[in-house]
Amino acid sequence: MIRYVIQRISLIVLTLFIVLTINFFLLRLMPGTPFDNPKITPAQQELMKRKYGLDDPAFVQYFRYLKGVVRGDLGESFKLQDQPVTKLIKIKLPHTVKIGTIALIFGVIVGIFLGALSAIYKNTILDHITTILAVIGVSIPSFVVAAFLQQTLCANLDWFPFLYKPVDPTRNVSVFDSFYSSLLPAFALSLFVISSTMRYMRSELVEVLGSDYILLARAKGLSKPKVIFKHALRNALIPVVTIIGPMTVSLMTGSLIVEMFFGVPGLSKLMVTAVYSNDYFLILGVNLFYSFLFVVVILIIDLLYGIIDPRIRLKGGGV
């Protein structure tokens, strides 16, 4: 196990290095500079480039930036008052993580429950209803769900606030108020998670319930609930755990429109702002963070395999 983890961590470092290198030089192919502004004269633009070292050759800039990354310095934003990129990520990250975590936990739990029900009662009305709901959940974009929730639950019923409220003691916004205001955007994002988890859970559990060892367990006299909960569910969860990794990153990176609907000052909005303004270091920093999140989540998922299914062992760096 230890050897496997060390090998995976080494692979993570190599992956992040490759991602950083490719993104750095691709950004240099983007048209324009962070200082393109009609109000700034060419002479002033040259002074700004010299100040930030953008007039140096690309490889000189690259090794200088790489040296800073090794020290934990992701550079400074050109547009946002020269603030460190790490500071900006720390400010925006909690809001995106809060909403994404609520959406993921709620979506996975509900998806597993509905998928299991659909598999257990296969070809019944309940199965048909959950299948239809899964198709609807995958088909409807999250921003449509967000607009519907705002219109019904905020405008018509006044049950939820229109906008997300960060914790702010100066404005009497408590932790509960902030959590309550994050429920609607989280639910808008969770529908896709529910639908995807439900489909995987149903198809896998149907296959597991028809396998020989399940039939043998039933023939030995084990009750149906015991067979399902002790044997079938554990094996059916492996594909579900596999898709949780990509879904986690997808919730973090694909929540832009929902964040804009509910006024969430999250990381996705920061990334789009950086792209529009050619803010090189901010783009690189956020992208590097997303890449790090993805590879770490994949590592966690791999380690969870051995917990869910004892037959899986990590030996010699292999699963």
C-alpha positions as a Python dict, from the first residue, in 0.01 Angstrom:
ca = {
    (1, 'M'): (0, 0, 0),
    (2, 'I'): (274, 247, 98),
    (3, 'R'): (473, 170, -216),
    (4, 'Y'): (163, 217, -429),
    (5, 'V'): (84, 555, -268),
    (6, 'I'): (442, 677, -317),
    (7, 'Q'): (434, 576, -683),
    (8, 'R'): (101, 752, -734),
    (9, 'I'): (224, 1069, -563),
    (10, 'S'): (528, 1069, -793),
    (11, 'L'): (295, 1030, -1090),
    (12, 'I'): (84, 1320, -959),
    (13, 'V'): (388, 1546, -943),
    (14, 'L'): (489, 1448, -1298),
    (15, 'T'): (135, 1503, -1426),
    (16, 'L'): (111, 1848, -1268),
    (17, 'F'): (449, 1940, -1415),
    (18, 'I'): (336, 1841, -1766),
    (19, 'V'): (4, 2022, -1728),
    (20, 'L'): (176, 2337, -1604),
    (21, 'T'): (431, 2330, -1887),
    (22, 'I'): (172, 2282, -2161),
    (23, 'N'): (-59, 2551, -2022),
    (24, 'F'): (224, 2800, -1978),
    (25, 'F'): (333, 2787, -2341),
    (26, 'L'): (-21, 2761, -2477),
    (27, 'L'): (-110, 3084, -2299),
    (28, 'R'): (173, 3256, -2481),
    (29, 'L'): (-9, 3176, -2806),
    (30, 'M'): (-318, 3366, -2696),
    (31, 'P'): (-367, 3695, -2882),
    (32, 'G'): (-307, 4012, -2685),
    (33, 'T'): (-154, 4074, -2344),
    (34, 'P'): (-293, 4146, -1997),
    (35, 'F'): (-230, 4514, -2062),
    (36, 'D'): (-431, 4559, -2383),
    (37, 'N'): (-636, 4868, -2312),
    (38, 'P'): (-711, 5168, -2533),
    (39, 'K'): (-641, 5396, -2238),
    (40, 'I'): (-286, 5262, -2201),
    (41, 'T'): (-30, 5393, -2447),
    (42, 'P'): (220, 5157, -2614),
    (43, 'A'): (498, 5308, -2405),
    (44, 'Q'): (307, 5237, -2085),
    (45, 'Q'): (238, 4882, -2202),
    (46, 'E'): (608, 4825, -2254),
    (47, 'L'): (679, 4955, -1903),
    (48, 'M'): (421, 4716, -1759),
    (49, 'K'): (566, 4421, -1950),
    (50, 'R'): (912, 4510, -1820),
    (51, 'K'): (778, 4539, -1464),
    (52, 'Y'): (630, 4186, -1471),
    (53, 'G'): (910, 4033, -1678),
    (54, 'L'): (689, 3966, -1979),
    (55, 'D'): (948, 4113, -2214),
    (56, 'D'): (1187, 3827, -2134),
    (57, 'P'): (1206, 3517, -2358),
    (58, 'A'): (934, 3258, -2295),
    (59, 'F'): (1174, 3000, -2150),
    (60, 'V'): (1317, 3255, -1906),
    (61, 'Q'): (964, 3339, -1789),
    (62, 'Y'): (881, 2969, -1765),
    (63, 'F'): (1173, 2872, -1541),
    (64, 'R'): (1118, 3181, -1326),
    (65, 'Y'): (752, 3087, -1281),
    (66, 'L'): (837, 2720, -1218),
    (67, 'K'): (1082, 2823, -948),
    (68, 'G'): (807, 3025, -781),
    (69, 'V'): (560, 2735, -799),
    (70, 'V'): (809, 2506, -623),
    (71, 'R'): (818, 2762, -339),
    (72, 'G'): (437, 2779, -334),
    (73, 'D'): (419, 3114, -515),
    (74, 'L'): (174, 3111, -808),
    (75, 'G'): (246, 3470, -904),
    (76, 'E'): (27, 3779, -886),
    (77, 'S'): (-285, 3877, -1074),
    (78, 'F'): (-230, 4147, -1334),
    (79, 'K'): (-588, 4276, -1320),
    (80, 'L'): (-701, 4226, -959),
    (81, 'Q'): (-482, 4485, -789),
    (82, 'D'): (-166, 4272, -796),
    (83, 'Q'): (-307, 4029, -541),
    (84, 'P'): (-129, 3693, -504),
    (85, 'V'): (-302, 3416, -698),
    (86, 'T'): (-289, 3182, -397),
    (87, 'K'): (-475, 3442, -190),
    (88, 'L'): (-745, 3483, -455),
    (89, 'I'): (-793, 3106, -477),
    (90, 'K'): (-821, 3079, -98),
    (91, 'I'): (-1086, 3352, -95),
    (92, 'K'): (-1299, 3203, -373),
    (93, 'L'): (-1246, 2832, -307),
    (94, 'P'): (-1459, 2786, 10),
    (95, 'H'): (-1776, 2903, -165),
    (96, 'T'): (-1733, 2666, -458),
    (97, 'V'): (-1633, 2378, -231),
    (98, 'K'): (-1932, 2432, -1),
    (99, 'I'): (-2187, 2420, -281),
    (100, 'G'): (-2009, 2140, -466),
    (101, 'T'): (-1976, 1925, -152),
    (102, 'I'): (-2344, 1961, -64),
    (103, 'A'): (-2442, 1878, -422),
    (104, 'L'): (-2210, 1575, -433),
    (105, 'I'): (-2311, 1424, -98),
    (106, 'F'): (-2683, 1479, -155),
    (107, 'G'): (-2665, 1360, -516),
    (108, 'V'): (-2468, 1043, -443),
    (109, 'I'): (-2685, 939, -147),
    (110, 'V'): (-3014, 998, -331),
    (111, 'G'): (-2878, 845, -652),
    (112, 'I'): (-2760, 527, -477),
    (113, 'F'): (-3092, 494, -294),
    (114, 'L'): (-3308, 543, -604),
    (115, 'G'): (-3081, 326, -820),
    (116, 'A'): (-3095, 44, -566),
    (117, 'L'): (-3475, 66, -546),
    (118, 'S'): (-3497, 63, -924),
    (119, 'A'): (-3278, -249, -947),
    (120, 'I'): (-3453, -436, -666),
    (121, 'Y'): (-3796, -366, -817),
    (122, 'K'): (-3686, -410, -1178),
    (123, 'N'): (-3953, -378, -1448),
    (124, 'T'): (-4208, -236, -1205),
    (125, 'I'): (-4376, 105, -1209),
    (126, 'L'): (-4116, 229, -958),
    (127, 'D'): (-3836, 122, -1193),
    (128, 'H'): (-3995, 299, -1489),
    (129, 'I'): (-4050, 621, -1289),
    (130, 'T'): (-3691, 636, -1162),
    (131, 'T'): (-3558, 564, -1512),
    (132, 'I'): (-3763, 852, -1654),
    (133, 'L'): (-3640, 1081, -1375),
    (134, 'A'): (-3280, 981, -1450),
    (135, 'V'): (-3319, 1067, -1819),
    (136, 'I'): (-3481, 1400, -1732),
    (137, 'G'): (-3206, 1483, -1484),
    (138, 'V'): (-2932, 1419, -1739),
    (139, 'S'): (-3112, 1605, -2017),
    (140, 'I'): (-3201, 1929, -1837),
    (141, 'P'): (-2907, 2172, -1798),
    (142, 'S'): (-2830, 2291, -1447),
    (143, 'F'): (-2893, 2656, -1536),
    (144, 'V'): (-3250, 2571, -1643),
    (145, 'V'): (-3304, 2402, -1307),
    (146, 'A'): (-3152, 2706, -1135),
    (147, 'A'): (-3390, 2943, -1316),
    (148, 'F'): (-3690, 2723, -1231),
    (149, 'L'): (-3592, 2705, -864),
    (150, 'Q'): (-3547, 3080, -843),
    (151, 'Q'): (-3884, 3145, -1003),
    (152, 'T'): (-4080, 2896, -793),
    (153, 'L'): (-3908, 2875, -456),
    (154, 'C'): (-3766, 3227, -440),
    (155, 'A'): (-4002, 3454, -636),
    (156, 'N'): (-4337, 3274, -600),
    (157, 'L'): (-4309, 3102, -261),
    (158, 'D'): (-4035, 3313, -98),
    (159, 'W'): (-3890, 3007, 78),
    (160, 'F'): (-3528, 3071, -15),
    (161, 'P'): (-3317, 3382, -78),
    (162, 'F'): (-3243, 3474, -439),
    (163, 'L'): (-2870, 3517, -381),
    (164, 'Y'): (-2603, 3323, -199),
    (165, 'K'): (-2490, 3482, 128),
    (166, 'P'): (-2130, 3435, 243),
    (167, 'V'): (-2074, 3426, 618),
    (168, 'D'): (-2040, 3788, 730),
    (169, 'P'): (-2081, 3884, 1100),
    (170, 'T'): (-2089, 4254, 1009),
    (171, 'R'): (-2408, 4196, 809),
    (172, 'N'): (-2560, 3944, 1051),
    (173, 'V'): (-2509, 3655, 805),
    (174, 'S'): (-2452, 3349, 1024),
    (175, 'V'): (-2316, 3011, 923),
    (176, 'F'): (-2671, 2875, 910),
    (177, 'D'): (-2788, 3163, 688),
    (178, 'S'): (-2499, 3101, 450),
    (179, 'F'): (-2566, 2727, 445),
    (180, 'Y'): (-2938, 2782, 385),
    (181, 'S'): (-2868, 3018, 93),
    (182, 'S'): (-2638, 2755, -64),
    (183, 'L'): (-2907, 2483, -77),
    (184, 'L'): (-3071, 2593, -402),
    (185, 'P'): (-2752, 2624, -609),
    (186, 'A'): (-2634, 2293, -463),
    (187, 'F'): (-2962, 2124, -554),
    (188, 'A'): (-2944, 2266, -908),
    (189, 'L'): (-2601, 2105, -946),
    (190, 'S'): (-2702, 1780, -776),
    (191, 'L'): (-2963, 1671, -1031),
    (192, 'F'): (-2697, 1555, -1275),
    (193, 'V'): (-2516, 1371, -993),
    (194, 'I'): (-2840, 1201, -885),
    (195, 'S'): (-2922, 1092, -1239),
    (196, 'S'): (-2574, 964, -1322),
    (197, 'T'): (-2534, 779, -992),
    (198, 'M'): (-2883, 631, -1024),
    (199, 'R'): (-2817, 493, -1375),
    (200, 'Y'): (-2483, 336, -1279),
    (201, 'M'): (-2620, 194, -956),
    (202, 'R'): (-2924, 40, -1122),
    (203, 'S'): (-2739, -124, -1411),
    (204, 'E'): (-2464, -262, -1189),
    (205, 'L'): (-2693, -386, -913),
    (206, 'V'): (-2919, -561, -1166),
    (207, 'E'): (-2613, -744, -1299),
    (208, 'V'): (-2487, -831, -951),
    (209, 'L'): (-2827, -959, -836),
    (210, 'G'): (-2831, -1199, -1131),
    (211, 'S'): (-2482, -1335, -1067),
    (212, 'D'): (-2416, -1692, -954),
    (213, 'Y'): (-2287, -1614, -605),
    (214, 'I'): (-2601, -1413, -523),
    (215, 'L'): (-2820, -1700, -642),
    (216, 'L'): (-2610, -1938, -430),
    (217, 'A'): (-2650, -1717, -123),
    (218, 'R'): (-3027, -1714, -174),
    (219, 'A'): (-3028, -2093, -221),
    (220, 'K'): (-2848, -2134, 113),
    (221, 'G'): (-3138, -1963, 283),
    (222, 'L'): (-3006, -1609, 334),
    (223, 'S'): (-3280, -1350, 340),
    (224, 'K'): (-3314, -1112, 46),
    (225, 'P'): (-3234, -795, 251),
    (226, 'K'): (-2920, -961, 394),
    (227, 'V'): (-2802, -1070, 50),
    (228, 'I'): (-2861, -724, -94),
    (229, 'F'): (-2703, -518, 182),
    (230, 'K'): (-2416, -752, 277),
    (231, 'H'): (-2311, -882, -65),
    (232, 'A'): (-2474, -714, -365),
    (233, 'L'): (-2451, -345, -271),
    (234, 'R'): (-2080, -360, -192),
    (235, 'N'): (-1993, -494, -537),
    (236, 'A'): (-2237, -264, -713),
    (237, 'L'): (-2079, 42, -551),
    (238, 'I'): (-1744, 3, -730),
    (239, 'P'): (-1855, 163, -1062),
    (240, 'V'): (-2037, 434, -866),
    (241, 'V'): (-1720, 520, -676),
    (242, 'T'): (-1535, 533, -1009),
    (243, 'I'): (-1757, 811, -1146),
    (244, 'I'): (-1751, 1014, -823),
    (245, 'G'): (-1401, 1140, -907),
    (246, 'P'): (-1486, 1301, -1242),
    (247, 'M'): (-1817, 1426, -1101),
    (248, 'T'): (-1637, 1598, -813),
    (249, 'V'): (-1412, 1793, -1047),
    (250, 'S'): (-1704, 1859, -1282),
    (251, 'L'): (-1899, 2019, -998),
    (252, 'M'): (-1603, 2242, -917),
    (253, 'T'): (-1532, 2346, -1275),
    (254, 'G'): (-1877, 2341, -1432),
    (255, 'S'): (-2070, 2546, -1179),
    (256, 'L'): (-2010, 2883, -1347),
    (257, 'I'): (-2363, 2953, -1472),
    (258, 'V'): (-2523, 2834, -1148),
    (259, 'E'): (-2280, 3050, -952),
    (260, 'M'): (-2376, 3349, -1165),
    (261, 'F'): (-2749, 3278, -1119),
    (262, 'F'): (-2718, 3282, -741),
    (263, 'G'): (-2437, 3537, -710),
    (264, 'V'): (-2183, 3291, -571),
    (265, 'P'): (-1833, 3447, -564),
    (266, 'G'): (-1672, 3115, -653),
    (267, 'L'): (-1366, 2982, -830),
    (268, 'S'): (-1537, 2922, -1165),
    (269, 'K'): (-1624, 3287, -1203),
    (270, 'L'): (-1267, 3380, -1113),
    (271, 'M'): (-1136, 3152, -1388),
    (272, 'V'): (-1361, 3305, -1654),
    (273, 'T'): (-1264, 3657, -1546),
    (274, 'A'): (-898, 3562, -1577),
    (275, 'V'): (-947, 3420, -1930),
    (276, 'Y'): (-1131, 3730, -2051),
    (277, 'S'): (-856, 3958, -1923),
    (278, 'N'): (-557, 3743, -2031),
    (279, 'D'): (-448, 3725, -1669),
    (280, 'Y'): (-174, 3468, -1727),
    (281, 'F'): (-74, 3384, -1372),
    (282, 'L'): (-432, 3367, -1250),
    (283, 'I'): (-527, 3130, -1534),
    (284, 'L'): (-225, 2911, -1463),
    (285, 'G'): (-290, 2909, -1088),
    (286, 'V'): (-658, 2814, -1109),
    (287, 'N'): (-589, 2557, -1379),
    (288, 'L'): (-309, 2403, -1173),
    (289, 'F'): (-540, 2384, -873),
    (290, 'Y'): (-811, 2209, -1078),
    (291, 'S'): (-553, 1962, -1210),
    (292, 'F'): (-427, 1895, -859),
    (293, 'L'): (-782, 1840, -738),
    (294, 'F'): (-851, 1593, -1016),
    (295, 'V'): (-543, 1374, -964),
    (296, 'V'): (-587, 1373, -585),
    (297, 'V'): (-952, 1270, -615),
    (298, 'I'): (-853, 988, -852),
    (299, 'L'): (-593, 870, -598),
    (300, 'I'): (-853, 871, -320),
    (301, 'I'): (-1095, 676, -539),
    (302, 'D'): (-828, 414, -610),
    (303, 'L'): (-762, 374, -239),
    (304, 'L'): (-1134, 342, -167),
    (305, 'Y'): (-1156, 37, -394),
    (306, 'G'): (-974, -174, -136),
    (307, 'I'): (-1210, -57, 139),
    (308, 'I'): (-1528, -126, -55),
    (309, 'D'): (-1419, -462, -192),
    (310, 'P'): (-1171, -662, 23),
    (311, 'R'): (-1084, -874, -281),
    (312, 'I'): (-904, -573, -427),
    (313, 'R'): (-554, -532, -292),
    (314, 'L'): (-287, -282, -381),
    (315, 'K'): (33, -477, -438),
    (316, 'G'): (350, -374, -610),
    (317, 'G'): (198, -54, -740),
    (318, 'G'): (-90, -235, -912),
    (319, 'V'): (-457, -257, -826),
}
